Amino acid sequence: MKNIRLILSIFLFFAAIPLAQAAPVVDNKAEGKRLCQLGRYSEAKPFLEKAIRQNPRSGALWYMAIVKQHLYDFDGAVESLEAYLPALSSAEWLNRADSLMTVLQIGQRAFDHCQDVVIIDSLQASKDDFFTYYRLGAESGRIQSEQGEPYFESLAADYQLFSTGTGLEDRHRFQGQWDERHSVNGIGSNRFRIIDPFLRTDGETLYFACDSTPGMGGFDIYRTTFNPDMNAYYEPERLGMPFNSPYDDYMMAIDETHQVGWWATNRNAPADSVTIYLFLLDDDPVYLDEPTASRARIDNIAETWREEGGYASLIAELMEAPQEVVEEKKLHIIINDDKIYTSEEQFRNSDARRAYQRSVAVEHEIAEQEAALVTLRSEYARASAASRKALAPKIERAEESLFALYGRLREAVLRYRRLEQ
């Protein structure tokens, strides 16, 4: 009986102790994939490593390649993707793998030629109005906005450059009036978005951002120069690291006055924000002898400095410098040697005013016809003998049309001068 009571006591004692809950089983591949898709690459890596140890041909290798890409381990990313290739059979996935491999190779080349850029400051701003934080010297023009979309305007406020989404358009101001927008030759695509144009003061060097593929990832910053003989821009080139990255990079702007530049990126920034970097301009780039992920990622801007203590005085000068706004140029309408008008309202004779307005309209037509003629002549220079036969009459007609416009302009000018004497 005693033994029965003892056994019962022991049973009741252990029954009173709650059983420990079993630890949930973690699906390492699923968790690594989830964190990767959220952009939490450092957190995703250990889960994916466990999944790969469990199954060396696991689909976790695909996400590991993406994780290592964003951690700037491009050699490791290529190795992970190559290890996953034997497991692929469908044409769709093989094409996707081929595209990712191209992106990784572009990133690897950019990493190996990482520029030694001095980044003097950084700040975080809202994604919607980040460009309002750019402080550009007077000579460099301005970044304006239209319905929230940024565009470039020159110092003299006589030239503007816009993004259309798939290309760029520009317009000029003549005699106080803006002409129609025209497509920018050499910049455009039906497949990719093109945003954030900026033209340097030389009038030839153009920066913009594009989400072209293959690329380094998201939007990349491109640079090109204008070819006056072709009336078009040369083939754009993608900037290297640290300007571009596996993330979105855009809005490169150059301050010629202070010899600094700005660009924005969503790396190292919370959601709905961007990081704006301010760097010293170096038109003859210097490259790092031994690139590191830290320098390419810009983990610490002080790591890039060449002056002990940083660049506080230069930053203060930039932030305090007023953005010069150029007043609209006054007109210069010559009536005779003794009479020059600076406004259309100064015309006393209504017929003379109308003649002046016709002269302004003809000037716009002349500018458009001259640009068209440059394009035709460039096409002729590159064309085959057969194509030249078709182009020659077009060039002749364009030249005749331009000659007639010059005559119309001369008549309008003589008329308003005569009537306003």
Backbone torsions as a table, in degrees:
resi	resn	phi	psi	omega
1	MET	NA	-43.5	178.0
2	LYS	-59.1	-40.2	-179.3
3	ASN	-63.5	-37.2	180.0
4	ILE	-65.2	-43.5	179.7
5	ARG	-64.4	-35.9	179.6
6	LEU	-65.6	-45.3	179.9
7	ILE	-62.5	-40.8	179.9
8	LEU	-65.6	-38.9	179.0
9	SER	-63.5	-43.8	179.5
10	ILE	-63.3	-41.0	179.8
11	PHE	-62.0	-45.4	-178.7
12	LEU	-66.6	-34.3	179.0
13	PHE	-62.6	-48.1	-178.5
14	PHE	-73.6	-28.2	178.0
15	ALA	-68.2	-27.9	-179.3
16	ALA	-75.0	-17.7	179.8
17	ILE	-83.4	119.7	-179.1
18	PRO	-65.4	139.0	178.3
19	LEU	-70.7	135.8	178.0
20	ALA	-65.5	135.3	179.1
21	GLN	-69.0	137.3	179.9
22	ALA	-68.0	135.0	179.6
23	ALA	-64.7	134.8	179.6
24	PRO	-63.3	143.6	178.6
25	VAL	-81.0	123.1	-178.0
26	VAL	-89.8	128.3	172.4
27	ASP	-84.2	97.3	-173.0
28	ASN	-60.4	-39.9	179.8
29	LYS	-64.4	-46.5	-177.9
30	ALA	-63.8	-41.5	-179.1
31	GLU	-69.2	-41.0	177.2
32	GLY	-62.9	-40.8	177.5
33	LYS	-62.6	-43.9	-178.9
34	ARG	-61.3	-46.8	-179.0
35	LEU	-67.3	-36.3	177.1
36	CYS	-61.9	-45.4	-178.6
37	GLN	-67.7	-23.0	175.9
38	LEU	-85.4	-2.9	-178.7
39	GLY	81.0	13.2	179.3
40	ARG	-96.9	70.3	-167.4
41	TYR	-68.8	-41.4	-179.9
42	SER	-63.0	-36.4	179.3
43	GLU	-72.7	-33.0	-177.7
44	ALA	-71.2	-30.0	-170.7
45	LYS	-57.5	-49.9	-177.7
46	PRO	-63.3	-34.3	177.9
47	PHE	-66.2	-41.9	179.8
48	LEU	-68.2	-36.2	177.0
49	GLU	-61.3	-42.2	178.2
50	LYS	-64.1	-42.1	-179.6
51	ALA	-63.3	-37.1	-179.2
52	ILE	-71.9	-35.6	176.3
53	ARG	-64.6	-35.7	178.7
54	GLN	-71.4	-33.9	-179.2
55	ASN	-146.3	99.1	-175.5
56	PRO	-60.7	-14.2	177.9
57	ARG	-112.0	21.4	-176.9
58	SER	-65.1	151.8	173.7
59	GLY	-63.9	-9.3	175.1
60	ALA	-61.4	-23.0	178.5
61	LEU	-60.9	-35.8	179.1
62	TRP	-61.9	-46.9	-178.8
63	TYR	-73.0	-28.9	175.6
64	MET	-65.4	-37.5	177.0
65	ALA	-61.4	-41.3	179.8
66	ILE	-68.7	-41.2	178.3
67	VAL	-60.4	-48.9	-178.5
68	LYS	-65.9	-32.8	175.6
69	GLN	-59.0	-46.9	-176.6
70	HIS	-77.1	-13.9	172.9
71	LEU	-96.3	6.7	175.5
72	TYR	67.3	24.7	171.7
73	ASP	-99.2	77.2	-172.7
74	PHE	-72.6	-35.6	176.0
75	ASP	-61.2	-45.0	178.7
76	GLY	-64.8	-36.1	178.7
77	ALA	-64.4	-42.3	178.3
78	VAL	-63.6	-41.6	179.3
79	GLU	-62.2	-42.0	179.8
80	SER	-64.5	-42.3	-179.5
81	LEU	-67.4	-41.4	178.9
82	GLU	-63.2	-35.5	179.0
83	ALA	-68.6	-25.4	-178.3
84	TYR	-86.3	-22.2	-174.8
85	LEU	-55.4	-42.1	-178.9
86	PRO	-61.7	-20.7	-178.8
87	ALA	-84.1	-7.0	-176.9
88	LEU	-91.7	140.8	178.9
89	SER	-132.8	-32.7	-177.1
90	SER	-75.6	147.3	179.6
91	ALA	-62.1	-36.4	-179.0
92	GLU	-60.7	-48.1	-178.3
93	TRP	-71.6	-33.1	176.2
94	LEU	-64.6	-38.4	177.1
95	ASN	-66.5	-41.1	178.3
96	ARG	-63.0	-40.6	178.9
97	ALA	-65.6	-38.7	178.7
98	ASP	-64.2	-41.1	179.1
99	SER	-65.2	-43.8	179.6
100	LEU	-64.5	-38.9	179.1
101	MET	-61.4	-40.5	178.1
102	THR	-62.2	-43.3	178.2
103	VAL	-61.4	-43.4	179.6
104	LEU	-64.0	-38.8	179.7
105	GLN	-68.8	-36.9	175.1
106	ILE	-62.9	-44.1	178.4
107	GLY	-63.3	-39.4	179.8
108	GLN	-63.5	-44.2	179.0
109	ARG	-63.6	-41.5	179.4
110	ALA	-65.3	-38.9	178.9
111	PHE	-64.6	-42.4	-179.4
112	ASP	-65.7	-21.1	179.2
113	HIS	-119.4	44.7	-180.0
114	CYS	-68.9	130.2	-175.9
115	GLN	-78.3	143.9	177.6
116	ASP	-84.9	80.0	-175.3
117	VAL	-96.4	133.9	175.2
118	VAL	-88.9	111.0	179.3
119	ILE	-100.0	113.5	-170.5
120	ILE	-91.9	-17.9	179.8
121	ASP	-163.5	161.8	174.4
122	SER	-148.5	153.9	176.1
123	LEU	-152.9	156.2	177.8
124	GLN	-104.8	141.0	-177.1
125	ALA	-144.2	163.1	177.2
126	SER	-63.9	142.5	179.9
127	LYS	-63.3	-26.1	-174.2
128	ASP	-76.2	-32.9	-174.6
129	ASP	-133.8	28.0	-175.2
130	PHE	-57.0	-32.2	-174.6
131	PHE	-69.0	-15.3	177.9
132	THR	-71.9	-12.4	179.6
133	TYR	-87.4	-10.0	179.3
134	TYR	-72.0	129.2	177.2
135	ARG	-114.3	105.9	-175.9
136	LEU	-106.6	142.2	176.2
137	GLY	-63.7	158.3	-172.4
138	ALA	-55.3	-38.3	-174.5
139	GLU	-70.2	-18.8	-167.4
140	SER	-88.8	-3.2	-177.5
141	GLY	87.3	-166.7	-173.6
142	ARG	-138.6	155.7	169.2
143	ILE	-104.1	111.7	179.2
144	GLN	-104.0	179.4	176.4
145	SER	-141.2	148.8	177.7
146	GLU	-133.3	113.9	-175.5
147	GLN	53.4	40.7	177.0
148	GLY	83.2	-6.2	-179.6
149	GLU	-97.8	125.2	-178.7
150	PRO	-73.0	146.5	172.2
151	TYR	-143.4	163.7	-177.1
152	PHE	-97.7	140.7	173.9
153	GLU	-134.3	136.0	-177.4
154	SER	-71.2	165.9	179.5
155	LEU	-55.3	-45.7	-177.1
156	ALA	-77.3	1.5	-179.2
157	ALA	54.3	37.3	178.3
158	ASP	-121.4	8.8	178.4
159	TYR	-148.6	135.1	178.6
160	GLN	-134.2	147.8	-175.5
161	LEU	-133.0	123.1	-173.0
162	PHE	-120.7	154.8	168.7
163	SER	-94.6	137.9	174.6
164	THR	-103.8	0.4	-175.0
165	GLY	100.0	-50.3	179.0
166	THR	-109.0	1.3	-179.6
167	GLY	-171.0	-163.6	179.4
168	LEU	-126.4	149.6	173.5
169	GLU	-131.8	149.5	176.6
170	ASP	-134.7	168.4	174.7
171	ARG	-154.4	154.6	-179.4
172	HIS	-117.5	160.7	175.1
173	ARG	-113.7	124.9	177.7
174	PHE	-119.0	130.8	176.0
175	GLN	49.7	40.5	176.3
176	GLY	81.7	1.5	-177.7
177	GLN	-123.6	137.7	178.4
178	TRP	-81.6	136.9	174.1
179	ASP	-83.7	-179.3	179.1
180	GLU	-72.2	156.6	176.2
181	ARG	-72.0	143.9	177.8
182	HIS	-127.5	146.8	176.5
183	SER	-65.8	140.1	177.9
184	VAL	-85.8	119.0	-176.9
185	ASN	-67.0	135.5	176.2
186	GLY	93.0	-6.5	-179.5
187	ILE	-125.2	109.7	178.8
188	GLY	167.9	153.9	179.8
189	SER	-161.7	142.6	174.4
190	ASN	-87.7	-7.2	-174.5
191	ARG	-105.8	-24.0	-171.3
192	PHE	-126.7	159.5	176.8
193	ARG	-91.3	140.3	178.4
194	ILE	-125.0	125.4	-174.4
195	ILE	-138.6	168.7	167.1
196	ASP	56.1	59.8	177.0
197	PRO	-74.4	146.2	174.8
198	PHE	-147.7	128.6	-178.1
199	LEU	-109.6	128.2	178.4
200	ARG	-72.9	167.4	-173.2
201	THR	-67.6	-14.9	176.1
202	ASP	-71.9	-8.9	179.6
203	GLY	73.1	7.0	-175.6
204	GLU	-125.2	-33.3	-174.5
205	THR	-89.3	118.4	-174.8
206	LEU	-117.8	135.3	172.6
207	TYR	-113.9	146.7	171.9
208	PHE	-158.8	170.8	177.5
209	ALA	-117.4	147.0	-177.0
210	CYS	-147.7	142.9	178.4
211	ASP	-97.7	39.0	-177.7
212	SER	-65.5	152.5	174.4
213	THR	-127.2	141.1	-0.9
214	PRO	-74.0	145.7	177.7
215	GLY	-143.0	-165.4	179.8
216	MET	-83.5	-20.0	179.6
217	GLY	139.9	124.5	-179.5
218	GLY	62.2	-140.9	176.5
219	PHE	-81.9	135.9	173.0
220	ASP	-117.4	153.5	177.7
221	ILE	-91.4	135.0	179.7
222	TYR	-121.8	157.1	177.2
223	ARG	-133.8	144.2	176.5
224	THR	-151.1	168.2	176.7
225	THR	-128.5	157.1	-175.0
226	PHE	-86.4	137.3	176.2
227	ASN	-106.8	102.3	-176.0
228	PRO	-64.2	-29.4	-180.0
229	ASP	-66.5	-32.0	-179.2
230	MET	-98.9	-8.0	-175.2
231	ASN	53.2	42.4	-178.1
232	ALA	-157.8	164.7	177.5
233	TYR	-87.0	148.9	175.1
234	TYR	-67.8	169.1	176.1
235	GLU	-57.3	122.9	-177.9
236	PRO	-66.0	151.9	175.4
237	GLU	-117.7	140.3	179.6
238	ARG	-78.7	132.5	175.3
239	LEU	-69.1	156.1	-179.4
240	GLY	-92.6	-165.7	176.9
241	MET	-80.2	148.7	8.8
242	PRO	-90.5	4.3	-176.9
243	PHE	-64.3	-42.2	177.1
244	ASN	-104.7	161.0	-172.8
245	SER	-159.5	177.7	173.8
246	PRO	-69.1	-0.8	-179.8
247	TYR	-104.2	-167.6	176.7
248	ASP	-86.8	130.2	177.3
249	ASP	-131.5	135.3	-174.8
250	TYR	-162.0	178.2	177.5
251	MET	50.1	65.9	171.0
252	MET	-80.4	128.4	178.0
253	ALA	-137.1	140.6	-175.4
254	ILE	-115.4	129.2	176.9
255	ASP	-100.4	99.7	-177.2
256	GLU	-68.0	-29.9	-176.8
257	THR	-63.7	-44.8	-176.3
258	HIS	-106.3	2.5	178.5
259	GLN	56.2	49.9	175.5
260	VAL	-133.8	167.8	177.8
261	GLY	-136.6	162.6	179.7
262	TRP	-129.6	147.1	165.4
263	TRP	-155.3	161.2	-175.8
264	ALA	-120.5	152.3	-179.4
265	THR	-155.5	151.7	176.4
266	ASN	-95.8	8.9	170.7
267	ARG	-74.7	154.9	178.3
268	ASN	53.0	35.9	-178.4
269	ALA	-144.0	147.6	176.9
270	PRO	-69.1	170.9	178.4
271	ALA	-60.4	145.5	179.5
272	ASP	65.6	14.7	177.3
273	SER	-130.1	165.3	173.5
274	VAL	-133.0	157.6	171.8
275	THR	-100.8	128.6	176.8
276	ILE	-103.0	126.5	178.2
277	TYR	-109.2	139.5	177.5
278	LEU	-114.8	123.5	-173.0
279	PHE	-132.3	157.5	176.4
280	LEU	-76.3	133.5	-178.1
281	LEU	-74.7	135.1	179.0
282	ASP	-140.2	94.7	-177.1
283	ASP	-69.1	-19.3	172.9
284	ASP	-109.3	87.8	-171.0
285	PRO	-61.2	143.9	174.5
286	VAL	-111.0	137.1	-176.4
287	TYR	-110.1	149.2	180.0
288	LEU	-69.5	135.3	177.4
289	ASP	-68.2	-38.9	-179.9
290	GLU	-130.1	85.8	-178.5
291	PRO	-60.5	145.4	176.3
292	THR	-126.8	156.0	177.6
293	ALA	-61.6	-33.2	-179.7
294	SER	-62.3	-43.2	-179.9
295	ARG	-72.4	-38.8	-179.5
296	ALA	-68.5	-37.5	179.8
297	ARG	-79.2	-21.2	-173.4
298	ILE	65.2	58.1	178.0
299	ASP	-68.0	-33.0	-175.8
300	ASN	-148.0	111.6	-175.8
301	ILE	-65.6	-29.0	180.0
302	ALA	-62.8	-23.5	178.6
303	GLU	-65.3	-19.5	-177.4
304	THR	-94.2	-10.3	-171.4
305	TRP	-70.2	147.2	175.3
306	ARG	-110.2	-6.3	177.8
307	GLU	-117.6	130.4	-179.8
308	GLU	-65.4	131.7	178.4
309	GLY	94.8	-11.3	175.9
310	GLY	91.3	-158.8	-169.3
311	TYR	-131.3	42.9	-174.8
312	ALA	-60.8	-40.1	-177.4
313	SER	-66.8	-39.7	178.2
314	LEU	-67.1	-41.5	179.0
315	ILE	-61.6	-43.6	178.9
316	ALA	-61.6	-41.1	178.5
317	GLU	-62.4	-41.1	179.6
318	LEU	-65.2	-44.0	-175.3
319	MET	-72.6	-27.9	-178.5
320	GLU	-89.7	-17.1	-177.9
321	ALA	-68.4	126.5	179.3
322	PRO	-70.3	146.4	174.4
323	GLN	-79.3	111.5	-176.6
324	GLU	-71.0	130.9	176.0
325	VAL	-108.3	121.1	-177.0
326	VAL	-85.2	127.4	175.4
327	GLU	-70.4	151.1	-179.3
328	GLU	-59.6	133.0	-179.5
329	LYS	-61.4	139.6	176.0
330	LYS	-75.2	148.6	176.9
331	LEU	-70.1	157.5	179.6
332	HIS	-133.8	82.1	-174.4
333	ILE	-101.9	109.1	-177.6
334	ILE	-83.0	120.7	174.3
335	ILE	-95.8	-49.9	172.7
336	ASN	-155.7	-172.9	-176.2
337	ASP	-62.0	-25.2	-175.4
338	ASP	-106.9	-5.3	-173.3
339	LYS	-133.2	115.9	177.6
340	ILE	-129.5	124.3	179.8
341	TYR	-92.4	146.4	175.3
342	THR	-115.6	6.3	178.9
343	SER	-152.9	145.4	177.4
344	GLU	-63.5	-28.1	-178.8
345	GLU	-67.9	-13.1	-179.2
346	GLN	-77.1	-12.9	177.7
347	PHE	-66.1	130.6	177.8
348	ARG	-92.5	-31.0	-177.8
349	ASN	-94.5	123.5	-176.4
350	SER	-65.0	-36.6	177.5
351	ASP	-65.7	-36.4	178.4
352	ALA	-66.0	-39.2	179.2
353	ARG	-63.9	-43.0	179.2
354	ARG	-64.5	-37.6	177.6
355	ALA	-64.6	-37.9	177.0
356	TYR	-64.5	-43.9	179.3
357	GLN	-61.2	-36.7	175.9
358	ARG	-64.8	-39.1	-179.2
359	SER	-63.2	-37.8	178.5
360	VAL	-65.6	-42.7	179.0
361	ALA	-62.8	-39.9	179.3
362	VAL	-66.8	-36.3	177.3
363	GLU	-60.3	-39.6	175.7
364	HIS	-61.7	-45.1	179.8
365	GLU	-62.3	-39.6	179.5
366	ILE	-62.8	-44.1	-179.9
367	ALA	-60.9	-42.8	179.6
368	GLU	-66.3	-41.6	-178.5
369	GLN	-68.4	-38.0	178.3
370	GLU	-63.7	-40.8	178.3
371	ALA	-65.0	-40.9	179.0
372	ALA	-64.7	-38.2	-179.5
373	LEU	-67.6	-38.4	176.9
374	VAL	-60.8	-41.8	179.2
375	THR	-63.9	-45.0	179.5
376	LEU	-61.7	-42.6	-179.9
377	ARG	-66.0	-35.3	177.3
378	SER	-66.9	-41.8	177.4
379	GLU	-62.1	-39.8	179.9
380	TYR	-62.3	-40.7	-178.3
381	ALA	-64.6	-29.7	-177.9
382	ARG	-95.1	-11.0	-169.7
383	ALA	-79.2	159.5	173.3
384	SER	-74.5	171.3	-179.1
385	ALA	-61.0	-40.2	-179.7
386	ALA	-65.6	-41.8	-179.0
387	SER	-69.0	-31.8	-179.7
388	ARG	-64.1	-31.9	178.7
389	LYS	-63.1	-34.8	179.0
390	ALA	-78.7	-30.8	-177.7
391	LEU	-79.9	-30.3	-175.9
392	ALA	-56.4	-48.0	178.6
393	PRO	-62.0	-35.7	178.7
394	LYS	-63.8	-41.0	179.1
395	ILE	-65.3	-42.0	179.3
396	GLU	-62.3	-43.4	179.0
397	ARG	-64.8	-39.0	178.8
398	ALA	-65.1	-39.6	178.3
399	GLU	-66.1	-40.4	178.1
400	GLU	-64.8	-41.2	178.7
401	SER	-63.6	-41.3	179.4
402	LEU	-65.5	-40.3	178.5
403	PHE	-62.1	-40.8	178.8
404	ALA	-65.8	-38.0	178.1
405	LEU	-64.3	-40.2	176.3
406	TYR	-58.7	-41.0	178.7
407	GLY	-63.7	-42.9	178.5
408	ARG	-63.4	-39.6	178.1
409	LEU	-63.8	-43.8	-180.0
410	ARG	-61.3	-42.8	179.6
411	GLU	-63.3	-43.2	-179.2
412	ALA	-64.7	-41.8	179.8
413	VAL	-64.7	-46.3	179.4
414	LEU	-61.4	-36.3	-178.0
415	ARG	-67.5	-48.6	-177.4
416	TYR	-70.1	-30.8	175.6
417	ARG	-66.4	-41.5	-179.0
418	ARG	-66.9	-44.6	-177.6
419	LEU	-70.2	-24.7	-175.5
420	GLU	-97.2	4.7	179.4
421	GLN	-62.4	NA	NA
